[in-house]
């Protein structure tokens, strides 16, 4: 069942409940902090509101939104995967190395939206601990706390991975406590792990696809694996075997509960998503109530907000498992012929063509010659404002967990049979051959990294991968088909704190060292 996102006034209440009352009396026809938090139903609504942060909105809206939901593909516009012709979230400046405390876009939004979400969660937790109503059993309260702490961990992980040292806020702020100093990044990471461990211990144990859109134990385990695999390469890209062992063990607990969808594209299309056995966590939508005005079909299928680069297209193998250009199956006149089927399921040339005359002619141009097909729904053609898609935005899925397992186990023990098996399973669903036997650890490492680029393309993970492997400079400074000059400096491993946040903290919040 898809979750309805409750009206904005309820979300506003969650924020206002930590502030002083502006009026002595509340209007009788409105909900306020003094009349809310009076029943389990109120907490259920507030929990849904916490899930609903950033589901809608667009880069040009005020406030902007969607960066961790239906606009996840736009993150690849600051990588070697694609070009963002509309410069959403200032992706052009970031890709070309124009990163400062006043750049805006992602640089400021990750910070502000994360803390908005954390603030709502902290208010929820405070009110939950104070509530003694008999309609809310202790077991249900603990599960609700676990869901909020999962969400808080997700947002603190964003802050940790992009900025490093940031303020750690675990209680609702008041006028007296609103100016917060940074704490070391290690303390932020420790809190992320603490929250996820609480979630793992207290969430429902059923798979996500059986839990009506609420996160479960396996969801928290998968996120913890993602957090640890990010942290496992330290400051220089050297794998930490102890941390990777934790990643492997978490993946082994998640994998048996899920199965790969037989059809690759069905993971991302609305039909059947609610019971899809591959999805471990998604941001859920339901038309027409909470679908963004600028839905995936419109922005990717018609506006071509994301335009894949030629080098990304070239990274797809031929059907014999050999690189395009090396394989005897290479067809330069028909470059999509004899290719890994995921290419045609991820990218379109000129216009989306679903066969049988079901095509869409985009309004905007394709600056690289390519568009993004992965998140389009064929039944919605022609794409426009009247055909807003309601597919869920997949945040965690089994495909990623299998690749995390393979990566971790390869670093721990080399390319053993289990590493080959999970990769074979992933490739078999699109009829791609297994990897050749006898690969070294280094060879398998490169294969797995390439497989992640193909399998998880435009799911918001490529920038994350380049950073954690510490190859961002090597890759991004060598992009030659990016439609703009790419530039990476090592200081970009941590972004600057937004200048407006520094300014309003009156010297308490200090800028990151490389940006002073």
N, C-alpha and C positions, 0 to 999 in steps of 0.2 A: 504494500500500500504506500502510495506517495504521501509525503507530509505536506499539509497546507502551511504556508507561511502566514502567520497571524498578522493582523493589521499593525501598521507602524506605530500607532499610539501605545500599544502594549510594549513594544521595544523601547519607546521613549520613557515609559514608566520605569523600566529597569535601570535606565540611566539616571532618572530624576530621584530615585529613591535614596541615593546617597548624597543628595544635595539639600540645602535648606528650603523650606516651603516659601513660596513667593506670596501666597495668599493664606489668610487665616482659615478660610472655608473652601472646600472643594465643590465645584459644580456638581449638582446631583446627578447629571446625566453623563458624567465622565468618570473613567477609572483613574485613580491616583495612587501614589505610594502608600497612603494611609488606608485605602480601601482594598488594596491588592494584597497578595500573600496571605489570604484568609482561608484557603482551601487547597486540597490537592489539585483541583482543576486549575487554579491559578498557577501553581507550579508547573503543571503540564504545559500550559500556554507559554510560560516563561522559558521552559526548556526548549520548546519548538522555536521560540524567538532566538535563542542562542544558536541553534542549528542554522537559522535563517540568515545570519549575518552575511552580507556580501553575495547573496544569491542573485540579486538583480543589480541594475545600474550599468552604466557604460563609462568608458574613459572620459567622455565629454559631459557626463552628468555631474550634478553637484548634490551630494557627494558622489565621487566615482565609485565603482564597485565591480564585482565579478572576477577579481584577479585570481581567486582560488576556486572558481567554479567554471562557468561556461567560457571564460576568457583564459583558461589555463593554456590553450595553444599559443597565445600571444607571447608567453614567456620565451618560446623558441626564437622569437625575433631578436633576441640579444645573444643568440648563439650562431653556430655555423649551419643551422638547419634551414633558416628562412629569413625573409626580408619583410618588415612591417611597413608597407607603403603609407599607411595612415598615421604612423608615428604614435600609436596608442601607448600611453603611459611613458612617453618620451623614449621609446625603444631605440630610435636612431641615435640620440645623444649617448645613450649608455653603450650601444654597440661600438660607437666610434671613439669611446674613451673620454667623452665630455662629462665626467662624473664629479660633482661637487655637492656641497651641502645645500645648494639652491637649484639643483637640476630638476627637482620635482619628479613627477611620474612615479615609477616604481620606487625610487629612492625615498620619497616621502610617504607613499601610500602603504608600503609594507609596514612601516613603523606605526602610522596613525591607525590603520585598520586593525592591526594586531592588538594594539592597546585598547581600542574600542571593544573588541571582542573579549579581551581579558577583563576589562572593567565590568562588562555585563555578567561574565561568569563569576567574578568575585562577589558581586551583589547577590546573585542567586545563591551562592554558597553561604553567605552570611545569613540571609533570610531563611534558608533551609535549616541551618543549625539552630535557629531560634524558634522554629515552628514545632508545636507540640500537638497539633490536631490529630485526633484518633483516625481520621480518614486517610492518613498517610502512614502506612506501616513502616517500621524501621528498615526492613529489607528493601522496600521501594525507595525510601529516602537515600539509602546508601547507593543504590543503583543510579539514581538521578545524580547524586554527587559524582559518581564515577564517570558518567557521561560528560558532565561539565568539566571535570578535570582532564578528560581526554581532549576536549576542545581547547582547554587552556594550554595543554602540552603542545598541541598542534601549532598554536599561534606563537608560543614562546620558542618553539623550534625554528619558526620562520625568523624571528628576531635574532636568535643565536647564530643561525647560518649566514645571515646577511650582514649583521652589524657587529657581532662579537659581544663586547661588554655593553649591557643595557640595564636600565632599572628593573628590579625585581619587585613586582607589586602583587601581593597575595591577599590584600584586604581592600575594601572600597576606600577610595581617597576622599578626604575632606578638604576644606579650604586651608586647613593648617598643615596637611600632609601632602598636598598636591605636587610640590616640588620634590622630585626624587633624583638621587644620584645614581650613577651606574654601579653595578657590581661586576666582578670578573665573569667572563663567559663561562668558565667552569661551573660557577654557581647556578647560572641559568640552565646549563645542561643537566646539572644534578636535579634541579626542580622538574625539568621535563621528564626525566626518568622516574622520579618519585611519583609524579602525577600518573604516568603511564602504568607504573607498577600497581598503584591503587586501582586504576581502571581495570587492569588485568585480573585483579583479585575479586572485583565486585560486579563486573558487567555480566550480562547474560552469556551463557556458554554456547548457545546455538549459533550456527553460521549467520552472517549478516543478512543473507537473502531470506532468512526465516524470521527476521526481527523487525519487520515493518519500518525500515529506514533508520532505526536506532543503532548506534555502534554497539559492538559486542566485544567479548574477550579477544577473539581472533583479530578484530579490527585494531585493537590496542597493541596486540603482539606484532602485527604487521607494521604499524607506525613505529613502534620501538625498534624494530629491525631496520627501518629506513633511517631513523635517527642515529643508531649505532654504526651503520655502514657509512654514513656521512662522516662521523667522528673518527672512524677507524683508520683514516689515512693521515691524521695529524696535520702538522704544518708543512710537511714536505712530500707527501704522497707515499710514504712508507707504510705498508699495511701492518696493523697491530693485530696479531694473531689472537690474543685474548678477547678483544672486542669482536673480531670476526667470528670467533667460536660462539659468542652469544648470539650474533646474527644468524648463524647457521642453525643453532638450536631453536631459536624463535621461529624460523621458517619451517623447520621440521614439525613444529606444533600446529602451524597454520595450514600447511599443504594438504594434509589428509581430509580437511573439512570442506575443501573446494575442488572444483574440476574445471578444466578449460572449456570454454564455450566452443562447440564444434565449428561454429562460423565466426571467424575473427571479427567482422564488422558488427555482429549482433551485440557485442559488448557495449557499443557506443550508440546504438539506435534504440529508440523508445520501446519498440515492441518487444516484450519479454524481459525488459531490464529488471523489473521488480523481483523476478525469481531467477535471475541469471546467476548460475553457480560459480562464476568467475569473479564477480564483483564483491569486494571486501569492504568498500566504503564509497559512497557517492553523495554528491549534493543533489537533492531531488527537486524536481519541478512538476507542476501540474497545470496545464493550460485550462482556462485562460487566467487563472487566479494569480499565479506567481511566476509566469514565464517572462523573461526580460523582453522589453520592447525590441531590443536588438538581439534576437536569438541566433543560435549557431547557423541555421540555414541561411539567414539573411547576411550575416557578417562574413561567413566563410564561403558560402556558395554564390553570393551575388556581389558583395562589396570587395571580396578578395582582400580582407584585412591581413591575411597571412599568405605569403607567396613563397613556396619552397625554393631553395637554391639548387642550382644544377649539381653542385658537389654532393648535396644530400641525395638527389635522385640517382647519381652515379654510384652511391654506396650500396644500392640493392644488387644482390648477386643475380646471376642467371639461374635457371632452374636446375642446372647441374651442380650448383653450389660453388662455382668458380666466379671470380669477379667479372663484372661487365667490362668488356674490352680485352679480357684475357681468355674468357670462355670461347670455344668455337661456336657457341650459340649466339654470340653477340650479333645483333642486327642493327647496324647504325641507321638504316632507313626506317626502321620500326623499333625505336628504342624501348618501348614497353613490351615488346614481344619476347617470349622466352625468359621472362624475369620473375623473380620472387613475387608471388601473387600479392604480397602486402604492398608492393609499389602501387598497383592499380587500385587498391583499396584505401590508400593513404593520399594519393596525389592524382589530380586530373590535369590534362593538357587542354588548353583552350576553353573547354566548358565541361561541366559534369554531364556524363552520358551513362545512363543506367540501362541502355539497351531498349529495343522495341520502340524507338522514337521518343523515349522519355528522357529529354535533355533539358538543360537550362542554359540560356545565354546570359552570362553575367553582365550587370550594368557597368562594373568597373573593369579596368584593364588588368592583365596579369603581367606585372613588370618583369618577372623572371620567366614568363611563359607558362608558369604552373600555378595551380590553386590547390587548396586543401580539401580533400574529399572525405577524410576519415570520420568526420562528425556530421555529415549530411544525411538526411533521411530521404530516400528516393520518392516516397509517397507525397512529399511536400512540394515537388516541382510543379510550376515554376516558383522559385523562392522569392519571397517578398514580405511585406508587413502583414499580409493577411494569412500567411502560412507559418506562423511562429511555431517552431518545434519545441517539444516539451521533454526531450530526452534528458536523462540525468547526466551530470558531469561526474565522470568516474575519477576518483581520487586515489584509491588503492585497489589493486586487483591481483589475481593469482599470477598473471604473467610477470608482473614485477617481482613477486615473492620468489618465483622459480629462478629468476635471474639473480636475485640477491643470494639465494642459496648457492647457485652455481659459482658466483663470484667468490663468496666467502669460502666455500669448500675447496675451490681451486687454490686459493692462497694458503689454506691450512695444510692440505694434503696433496696438492697437485690435481691434474685432471683424471680423477678416478672414475669408476663406472657410474657412480651416482651423478657426477657432473655431466657426463655425456648423456645420461638418461633424461635429465630434466630439460636439457637443450634440445634433445631429439624430440621429446614430447611437444615442446613449444613449436618447433619447426614443422613437425608432422601434420599439424592441423591445417597448414597452408601448403602441404605436399612438397615441402623443401627437404632435401636429403640431410642425413646426419653429418656431423663433422667427421673428417677423416681420422682414423685411429692414429695413435702415436704422437699426438701433439704434446709439446713441452708445456710447462706451466706458463711461461711467457707467451707462447703462441696461443694457448687457450685464453689467457687474460685478454689479449687483443681481440680474439673472436667474441668473447662475452661482451666486451665494451662495444663492439660493432653491433652485436645483436640487440643490446639495449637501445642503441640509437635507432635501429629499424623498428623493433617491436613497440617501444614506448614513445615513439615520435609524437611530438605535440601534446604530450600529457604533462608538460610542465617540469620535466626532470633533466633535460639536457644540460642546462646551466648548472644545476645542482651537481651533475656528474663531472663536468669539466673542472669544477672547483674542488670537489673532494679528491679526485685523482691528481690534482695539481698539474693539469696539462692545459689549463685555460690559455696561458700565453702561447704555448706551442701551437695550439689549434687556432685560436682566434686571430693571432697576428699573421696567420698564413691564409686567411680567407681572401680569395681573389675574385670571387663572383658574388660579392655581397651587396652590390648596388650602392655601397658607400664604403669609405675607408675604415676598416676595423682597427681597433687599438685596445690592447690589454696591458695594464701595469699590475705588478704584484700587489700593490696596495688595494686593488679592487676586490681582493679576496674578502675584505670587509668594506662595506660602503660607509660613507660619512653619515652621521646623524643629521636629520633635516634641520636646517638653520632655524626655522620657525620654532622648533621644539627647544633648541638651545636658548633662543631669545626669551621665551616665556618662562624659563626656569631660573632666571636671574643668577647665573653663575653656578648653580648647583649641578646642572647637567653639563658635562665637559665633552667637547668634540673628540672624536677618534684621532689618534696621534698623527696619522698621515694627512689629515685634512685641516690642521690648525693654521 
